[in-house]
């Protein structure tokens, strides 16, 4: 019999949020009371076997996935292919014949080095498109753009779905990822967000990120991971800050324009009143966090801005500059697609959460948390006298929120579910539903325009 040992209800809450369900909605689908759902999520009570089965069935999960033991299994003896870094270091574990084999994952082996499988060969260019001859039948594939080197971890749980989904990652900066999302070329775009405890003038809200308002039909923001970003330096270099990099004989490795790391470096540079010409290597362009760390570890540079996990993977020193979270922006036009629904499901899988938690410097507490939805409300969508109304769902008191048509998206502090619809200015026209959102960060009280 499955042992239920997850009293804090974190898995249940994340699985429910990933599917966009309120406690009342989940209770209705599962045939239990809302109080039972709330008690399990808050850790005030453990679910009975009947309640556990009903909740797991309603969420499309097994009881083991939802409430099973969270502790790792017993250790096994494995033969390492190379020296491991010591206790707590990460390895890939496999069986070869009757032997467990461990492949240490540090420095370059933490990234994917080698040729990956191709889906086709380019035959010719055809205007803005290209003709591709597939290598085998195309497979349903989740396409994600972004710079977080942990994104490939999504591949394993996606492949275990029934039916399985393939995974394709396009590494790029946040700005480029949002551009691809706006063009309808990816299912999800990864973007950086400065954590709320940073100075108010330095905060980034993904709902206000350049390019998000350009995504047709709006987009939902789902959490993935958090980490610290800062100056990564070669050990023994004597660098204590960006101003030290301006010393003769030291060289910087930079990221491409549009990368959050480059923006953070420029913010620090301006604070220290440094000119780009004073920083040798400022015009260099590394393609990602691990590439910055690899350049420093390889002696090609002495410092650069990257994530703390990248610094730890390469054994480099780290000087924090900001705490950041990495979110996935999911265009609303693909929300019902099998690929997006599969992605939302695996974002709350225990396997993925355990993998992210095992990465030094990563915080997976918000992985799979659906934080907000941006719904474009353009002025030219409305006739004279039309307005936009947001009706809070039944569980939150049925209060009305009128949204200014000049705003590009709906926001609010209460994180309540609302349905946004156009209010007609002439008789005979039915209200038109524009979409559903979770309001966040609005400064005016609910009920005011």
matplotlib code that plots the C-alpha trace (Angstrom):
import matplotlib.pyplot as plt

x = [0.0, 1.3, 2.5, 1.3, 4.1, 3.8, 2.0, 2.7, 0.6, 3.1, 2.8, -1.0, -1.0, 1.5, -0.3, -3.6, -2.1, -0.4, -3.8, -5.4, -7.8, -9.1, -9.6, -13.3, -13.0, -10.6, -13.0, -15.9, -14.0, -12.7, -16.0, -14.6, -15.1, -13.1, -12.3, -10.6, -8.5, -7.5, -6.7, -4.4, -2.6, -2.1, -0.8, -3.5, -4.5, -3.4, -5.8, -7.6, -7.0, -10.4, -9.6, -6.0, -7.3, -10.0, -7.5, -4.9, -7.5, -8.8, -5.3, -4.3, -1.6, -0.9, -1.2, 2.5, 3.3, 1.0, 1.5, 4.3, 7.5, 9.8, 13.0, 15.6, 16.2, 18.9, 22.4, 23.8, 27.5, 28.5, 31.7, 32.7, 34.0, 36.2, 36.9, 33.8, 34.0, 33.0, 29.9, 26.9, 28.3, 26.0, 26.4, 24.4, 23.6, 23.1, 23.4, 25.9, 25.3, 25.0, 27.0, 25.9, 28.0, 28.3, 29.2, 30.3, 28.5, 30.8, 32.5, 31.9, 30.2, 27.4, 26.4, 25.6, 28.8, 28.5, 26.1, 22.4, 19.8, 18.5, 14.9, 15.7, 18.1, 17.8, 17.2, 16.8, 15.8, 12.4, 12.0, 11.8, 11.3, 13.5, 12.6, 13.6, 13.7, 12.6, 14.8, 12.0, 8.4, 8.2, 7.3, 5.1, 7.7, 7.7, 9.8, 11.3, 13.5, 15.6, 19.0, 18.6, 20.9, 18.5, 15.8, 17.0, 15.9, 12.4, 13.2, 13.1, 9.6, 8.1, 9.4, 7.6, 4.2, 1.6, 1.8, 5.3, 6.5, 9.9, 11.8, 13.7, 15.6, 16.7, 19.3, 19.0, 18.5, 15.2, 14.5, 15.0, 12.9, 10.0, 10.4, 10.1, 7.0, 5.4, 6.1, 4.4, 7.6, 7.9, 5.6, 7.4, 9.8, 12.1, 12.6, 14.5, 12.8, 14.6, 13.2, 10.9, 13.4, 15.7, 15.6, 12.3, 13.9, 15.7, 12.7, 11.6, 8.0, 7.6, 4.2, 5.9, 8.9, 9.5, 8.0, 5.4, 2.6, 3.4, 2.4, -1.0, -3.8, -1.6, 0.5, 0.6, 3.7, 4.7, 7.6, 10.6, 13.5, 15.3, 19.0, 21.5, 23.3, 26.5, 30.2, 31.9, 35.7, 38.7, 40.0, 43.2, 42.5, 42.0, 38.8, 36.3, 34.0, 33.6, 35.9, 38.7, 38.3, 39.3, 42.9, 45.5, 46.0, 42.4, 39.8, 36.0, 33.7, 30.2, 26.9, 24.9, 22.7, 19.2, 20.6, 19.7, 23.3, 24.5, 21.9, 23.0, 26.6, 25.7, 23.7, 26.7, 29.0, 26.9, 26.8, 30.6, 30.8, 32.9, 33.1, 33.0, 36.4, 37.8, 36.7, 38.8, 36.5, 33.3, 32.3, 32.7, 29.5, 29.2, 26.0, 24.9, 25.7, 27.8, 29.7, 30.7, 31.9, 33.7, 35.6, 36.8, 37.7, 39.6, 41.7, 40.1, 38.8, 39.1, 35.5, 32.0, 28.3, 26.6, 24.5, 25.7, 24.9, 27.3, 30.1, 29.6, 29.7, 33.1, 34.6, 34.8, 34.4, 31.1, 30.1, 26.3, 24.7, 21.0, 18.6, 16.6, 13.8, 13.5, 9.9, 8.3, 6.0, 3.4, 1.5, -2.3, -2.7, -1.0, -2.6, -4.9, -2.1, -1.1, 2.5, 1.7, -0.6, 2.2, 4.7, 2.5, 2.1, 5.8, 6.6, 5.1, 6.5, 8.5, 11.3, 11.9, 11.6, 14.2, 16.5, 16.3, 16.8, 19.9, 21.6, 23.8, 22.5, 19.0, 15.7, 12.8, 10.2, 8.1, 8.5, 5.1, 3.5, 1.2, 1.7, 0.0, -1.6, -1.3, -4.3, -3.7, -6.6, -6.0, -8.0, -8.9, -10.6, -13.4, -16.2, -17.4, -18.7, -17.2, -15.3, -13.6, -14.9, -13.3, -15.6, -14.0, -14.9, -17.6, -15.1, -13.9, -17.1, -18.1, -16.7, -16.2, -13.0, -13.2, -10.1, -8.9, -8.9, -5.6, -3.9, -2.2, -2.8, -4.7, -2.8, -3.7, -2.3, -4.9, -3.9, -7.6, -9.0, -11.1, -12.8, -12.1, -14.8, -15.7, -18.8, -20.9, -21.8, -24.8, -27.9, -28.1, -24.4, -23.5, -20.5, -17.4, -15.1, -11.5, -9.8, -9.1, -6.3, -4.8, -4.6, -1.4, 0.3, -2.6, -2.3, -5.9, -8.5, -10.8, -14.0, -12.4, -11.6]
y = [0.0, 3.5, 5.4, 9.0, 11.1, 14.6, 16.4, 19.9, 19.3, 21.1, 18.6, 18.8, 22.6, 22.9, 20.2, 22.0, 25.4, 24.0, 23.0, 26.4, 25.0, 26.6, 24.5, 24.6, 23.4, 20.6, 19.5, 19.4, 17.3, 14.9, 14.6, 15.8, 18.9, 22.1, 21.9, 18.5, 20.0, 23.0, 20.8, 18.6, 21.5, 23.4, 20.2, 20.2, 16.7, 13.7, 12.5, 9.2, 6.6, 7.4, 11.2, 10.5, 8.3, 10.8, 13.8, 11.8, 10.7, 14.3, 15.6, 12.8, 11.6, 8.4, 8.4, 7.7, 10.8, 13.0, 11.7, 9.1, 9.3, 12.1, 10.6, 9.2, 5.5, 3.5, 4.1, 1.7, 1.0, 2.4, 2.5, 6.1, 6.7, 9.5, 11.0, 12.5, 15.9, 14.5, 14.1, 16.0, 16.3, 15.3, 12.2, 10.6, 7.0, 4.2, 0.4, -1.3, -5.0, -5.8, -2.8, 0.7, 3.3, 6.9, 9.8, 12.9, 16.1, 19.0, 21.7, 20.8, 17.5, 19.5, 20.7, 18.7, 18.2, 16.3, 15.9, 15.9, 14.1, 16.0, 16.0, 16.8, 18.2, 21.6, 21.2, 24.8, 28.3, 29.6, 33.2, 33.6, 29.8, 26.8, 23.5, 20.6, 16.9, 15.1, 12.3, 10.0, 11.0, 14.3, 13.8, 16.0, 18.2, 20.9, 23.8, 26.1, 29.1, 30.7, 30.8, 28.6, 25.6, 23.5, 23.6, 20.3, 18.6, 18.8, 16.2, 13.2, 13.7, 14.7, 11.5, 9.5, 10.9, 8.7, 9.4, 10.8, 14.2, 15.1, 18.3, 20.9, 23.7, 26.9, 28.6, 32.4, 35.6, 36.6, 39.3, 36.9, 34.2, 36.7, 37.6, 34.0, 33.6, 36.6, 35.1, 31.9, 29.8, 28.4, 26.9, 28.7, 31.6, 31.8, 35.2, 36.6, 38.5, 40.3, 39.1, 41.5, 42.2, 44.0, 47.9, 49.0, 50.8, 47.5, 45.2, 43.4, 42.1, 39.6, 41.1, 44.4, 42.9, 44.4, 42.0, 40.4, 42.8, 42.0, 38.3, 38.0, 37.0, 37.4, 34.9, 33.1, 33.3, 30.1, 29.8, 27.6, 28.3, 31.0, 31.7, 34.5, 36.3, 38.1, 38.4, 35.1, 35.3, 33.1, 32.0, 33.8, 36.8, 39.2, 40.5, 41.8, 43.8, 45.0, 48.0, 45.6, 44.1, 47.5, 46.9, 46.3, 42.6, 41.5, 40.6, 40.4, 38.0, 39.5, 38.1, 39.0, 42.1, 41.4, 39.0, 39.8, 39.2, 41.9, 44.3, 43.5, 44.1, 47.5, 48.4, 47.8, 49.5, 52.6, 52.6, 52.5, 55.1, 52.8, 53.3, 50.1, 51.0, 50.6, 46.9, 44.8, 42.1, 44.1, 43.5, 39.8, 37.7, 34.4, 32.4, 31.4, 31.1, 28.0, 29.4, 32.4, 30.1, 27.9, 30.9, 31.9, 28.4, 27.9, 31.1, 33.1, 35.7, 36.6, 37.6, 37.8, 38.1, 34.7, 32.6, 31.2, 27.6, 28.1, 29.4, 26.4, 23.9, 25.2, 25.8, 29.6, 32.4, 34.3, 37.8, 38.2, 41.3, 40.3, 37.5, 36.4, 34.0, 32.4, 32.2, 30.5, 32.7, 30.5, 32.2, 31.9, 30.9, 27.5, 27.0, 24.1, 22.4, 18.9, 20.1, 23.0, 20.8, 18.2, 20.9, 22.2, 18.7, 17.8, 21.2, 19.8, 16.3, 15.1, 14.0, 17.5, 19.2, 16.8, 17.4, 21.2, 21.0, 18.8, 21.6, 23.7, 27.3, 26.5, 27.1, 25.2, 26.3, 28.1, 25.6, 25.1, 28.0, 29.9, 33.5, 35.7, 36.0, 39.1, 39.8, 42.5, 45.0, 47.4, 50.5, 49.8, 46.6, 48.6, 50.7, 54.0, 53.5, 50.0, 49.1, 46.1, 44.3, 41.6, 39.4, 37.7, 34.1, 32.9, 31.7, 35.3, 37.2, 38.0, 41.5, 43.5, 45.0, 47.6, 47.8, 50.9, 50.2, 52.0, 49.4, 46.5, 43.9, 43.3, 43.3, 43.1, 42.2, 39.6, 37.0, 36.2, 34.5, 36.8, 36.6, 39.6, 40.5, 43.5, 45.4, 46.6, 50.2, 49.6, 47.4, 44.1, 43.2, 40.4, 40.7, 39.1, 37.0, 38.1, 35.6, 34.5, 36.1, 36.0, 39.7, 40.8, 44.1, 46.5, 49.6, 50.7, 48.9, 46.3, 47.9, 51.1, 52.0]
z = [0.0, -0.8, 2.2, 2.3, 3.7, 2.3, 5.1, 3.8, 0.7, -1.5, -4.4, -4.3, -4.3, -7.2, -9.3, -8.8, -9.7, -12.8, -14.1, -13.3, -10.8, -7.6, -4.5, -5.1, -8.7, -7.8, -5.0, -7.5, -10.0, -7.4, -5.5, -2.2, -0.1, -0.6, 3.1, 2.6, -0.2, 1.9, 4.9, 2.9, 1.2, 4.5, 6.2, 8.8, 7.9, 5.9, 3.2, 3.6, 0.9, -0.7, -0.8, -2.1, -4.9, -5.9, -5.9, -7.9, -10.5, -10.9, -11.5, -13.9, -11.5, -9.5, -5.7, -5.6, -7.6, -5.6, -2.1, -2.2, -0.1, -1.0, 0.4, -2.1, -2.4, -0.8, -2.2, -4.8, -5.6, -8.9, -10.9, -11.9, -15.3, -13.9, -10.5, -8.8, -7.0, -3.7, -1.5, -3.0, -6.5, -9.3, -11.6, -14.3, -13.2, -15.7, -15.8, -18.2, -18.1, -14.3, -13.2, -12.1, -13.9, -12.7, -15.0, -13.0, -14.0, -13.4, -15.6, -19.2, -18.4, -16.7, -20.1, -23.2, -25.2, -28.4, -31.4, -30.7, -32.8, -35.9, -37.1, -40.7, -43.3, -45.1, -48.8, -49.9, -48.8, -49.9, -49.0, -45.3, -44.9, -45.6, -47.1, -44.8, -45.6, -42.3, -40.9, -39.9, -39.0, -37.1, -33.4, -31.1, -29.6, -26.8, -28.0, -25.4, -25.8, -23.0, -21.4, -18.3, -18.7, -16.5, -19.2, -20.8, -17.6, -19.0, -21.6, -19.4, -17.7, -21.1, -22.6, -19.9, -20.6, -22.2, -25.1, -24.9, -26.0, -27.4, -26.3, -28.2, -26.5, -28.3, -26.0, -26.3, -24.2, -22.7, -25.3, -28.2, -26.5, -26.2, -29.8, -30.8, -28.6, -30.2, -33.6, -32.6, -33.0, -29.5, -26.9, -24.0, -23.7, -20.6, -19.1, -16.1, -13.3, -10.5, -7.1, -5.2, -2.4, -4.8, -4.9, -6.3, -9.2, -10.2, -10.2, -13.4, -13.8, -16.6, -17.2, -18.1, -20.0, -23.4, -26.0, -23.7, -24.7, -28.3, -27.9, -29.8, -27.4, -24.3, -22.3, -19.0, -16.7, -15.0, -12.5, -13.2, -10.8, -8.9, -8.4, -7.7, -10.6, -10.2, -11.1, -11.7, -11.3, -11.7, -8.3, -7.3, -9.6, -6.7, -8.3, -5.7, -8.0, -11.5, -10.9, -10.3, -13.8, -15.2, -13.9, -16.5, -17.5, -16.7, -19.3, -19.2, -21.0, -21.8, -22.9, -26.1, -26.3, -24.8, -22.2, -18.6, -17.5, -19.9, -18.6, -15.0, -15.9, -17.5, -14.5, -12.3, -14.8, -14.7, -10.9, -10.8, -13.7, -15.8, -19.6, -21.8, -23.1, -19.6, -19.6, -22.0, -23.5, -23.1, -26.7, -26.4, -26.6, -24.8, -25.7, -22.1, -18.4, -18.7, -21.7, -19.5, -16.8, -19.3, -20.8, -17.3, -16.2, -19.5, -19.0, -21.8, -19.4, -15.7, -15.0, -16.3, -15.2, -14.9, -12.5, -9.2, -10.4, -13.4, -11.1, -8.7, -11.6, -12.7, -9.3, -9.7, -7.2, -7.2, -6.1, -6.0, -7.6, -7.7, -6.9, -9.9, -10.9, -14.2, -15.5, -18.6, -20.7, -22.4, -25.3, -24.8, -28.5, -27.7, -24.2, -25.3, -27.3, -26.1, -25.9, -23.5, -21.4, -21.1, -20.2, -17.4, -16.1, -15.9, -14.2, -11.0, -11.3, -8.3, -10.6, -12.1, -8.7, -7.2, -10.1, -9.8, -6.1, -6.6, -8.6, -6.3, -6.3, -7.6, -5.8, -7.3, -4.8, -7.4, -10.2, -11.9, -10.0, -12.4, -11.4, -13.9, -17.3, -19.5, -21.7, -24.3, -24.3, -27.2, -27.6, -31.2, -30.2, -28.7, -30.1, -28.6, -25.2, -24.8, -21.7, -20.3, -17.2, -15.1, -13.1, -10.1, -9.8, -7.4, -4.7, -4.3, -3.7, -7.3, -7.1, -10.3, -11.6, -14.4, -16.5, -18.3, -22.0, -22.3, -20.2, -22.1, -19.4, -16.1, -12.8, -9.1, -5.7, -4.6, -7.2, -7.8, -10.9, -13.0, -16.4, -18.6, -21.1, -23.3, -22.0, -25.1, -25.4, -27.7, -27.2, -29.0, -28.6, -26.3, -24.0, -25.6, -23.4, -23.8, -21.5, -18.0, -15.9, -12.4, -11.3, -9.6, -8.6, -9.2, -7.0, -7.1, -5.0, -6.6, -7.9, -9.0, -12.6]

ax = plt.figure().add_subplot(projection="3d")
ax.plot(x, y, z, "-o")
ax.set_aspect("equal")
plt.show()
